Amino acid sequence: MPVHNSSRSAWLYTNLKTTRYRNGDLIPTGLSDTQWQNTTTGAYAIYNDIAQNNNIYGKLYNWYAVADPRELCPTGWHVPSDSEWNQLVKFLDPQADTICLACPQSQIAGGMMKSVGDLQSGTGLWEIPNTGATNSSGFSGLPGGTRYINGSYGEVGDYGYWWSSTPFGTNDAWSRELSYDNGIVNSYYLVKQNGFSVRCIRD
């Protein structure tokens, strides 16, 4: 089931796993740490190169893949802009602050976006305590972690990051973060070489 925001836009409830752009061209992968750090073109990675992580969390794309004119999402869908992320957060929490820059936007919307349960009890994929998680939005956010700019991997189980299509200056772009230890949804501008999860929203 897709989750709907105030503009009646439907979001996919799983992270993107595609290996190709919309036109069929392959997205580069298998980059070494040095290549990942230095590339300014689209690429993806699978967390720790373990296939099961792809099955669970989807792929980690750098922002250059998000911005590529060949497009990541299938026909009829696109990567949400920063504004469209704001609309979703505001729909979930009308008191959310979507004006502030690089800040916690809502104390509760993150919990509404996180999948429930925890690793320790075998009921979910987040580390304990998975604070505030209800998934009442249907977003089913998972802690897919990141591939850092230096090529290393980290934070699976602890944090989920999702790109927007909106750049912030030359080196950064807007993203959203969910955490295992609170119900906050954070808005950050982060370096484009980071590998984050991607969701699609209907055109």
C-alpha positions, 0 to 999 in steps of 0.5 A, spaced: 500 500 500 502 506 498 502 512 503 498 518 501 500 525 503 496 532 503 497 532 495 494 526 494 501 523 491 502 516 492 509 513 495 512 507 494 512 503 500 519 499 499 526 502 497 528 502 490 532 496 487 533 498 480 540 496 477 538 500 470 535 507 469 529 508 466 531 508 459 535 501 460 542 503 461 545 500 467 547 504 473 555 503 475 556 499 481 562 495 484 566 501 485 572 501 489 572 505 495 577 510 492 572 510 486 566 511 490 569 517 493 571 520 487 565 519 482 561 525 480 556 520 476 551 515 478 552 509 481 549 504 487 552 499 492 549 494 496 550 494 503 557 490 505 556 487 498 551 482 501 545 480 497 541 479 502 541 486 504 539 488 497 533 484 498 531 487 505 533 494 504 534 495 497 540 499 494 544 505 496 545 510 490 549 516 490 545 523 489 548 523 482 544 517 480 538 521 483 539 527 478 541 523 472 536 525 466 535 518 464 531 517 471 531 512 477 524 511 478 519 507 473 515 511 468 509 515 472 514 515 478 519 520 480 524 521 486 521 526 491 523 533 491 525 536 498 518 540 497 514 533 496 518 530 503 516 536 506 508 535 504 509 528 507 512 530 513 506 536 514 501 531 512 503 526 518 504 532 523 501 538 522 505 542 527 512 540 523 517 545 522 518 544 514 521 551 514 527 550 518 534 548 515 537 542 516 533 540 523 529 536 526 522 537 522 517 533 527 518 529 533 513 524 531 512 523 524 519 519 524 515 514 528 509 514 524 514 512 518 518 507 521 517 499 521 515 496 527 519 491 532 526 490 533 532 486 532 533 483 539 526 481 540 526 478 532 520 482 531 523 487 526 529 490 523 531 496 527 536 496 533 532 497 540 529 501 542 526 503 536 522 509 539 516 511 537 515 506 531 508 505 529 508 505 521 501 508 522 503 512 515 504 505 511 511 508 509 515 502 512 521 505 513 527 501 514 534 502 517 538 501 511 544 505 513 549 508 508 555 508 504 559 513 506 563 518 502 570 514 503 566 508 501 565 504 507 559 502 510 555 503 516 549 505 520 545 499 518 539 497 523 540 504 526 539 509 521 535 510 514 537 515 509 533 517 503 535 522 498 531 528 495 532 530 488 533 537 490 540 539 491 543 544 496 549 548 492 554 544 488 556 539 493 550 537 497 543 535 496 537 534 501 535 528 504 531 525 510 533 521 516 530 516 521 533 513 527 532 507 532 532 511 538 527 517 537 521 518 533 524 524 529 524 525 522 530 530 520 532 534 514 539 534 512 543 537 506 549 532 505 554 530 501 552 527 494 557 522 494 553 518 500 550 512 498 542 513 501 536 509 500 531 512 494 523 512 494 519 514 488 513 518 488 507 518 483 507 523 478 
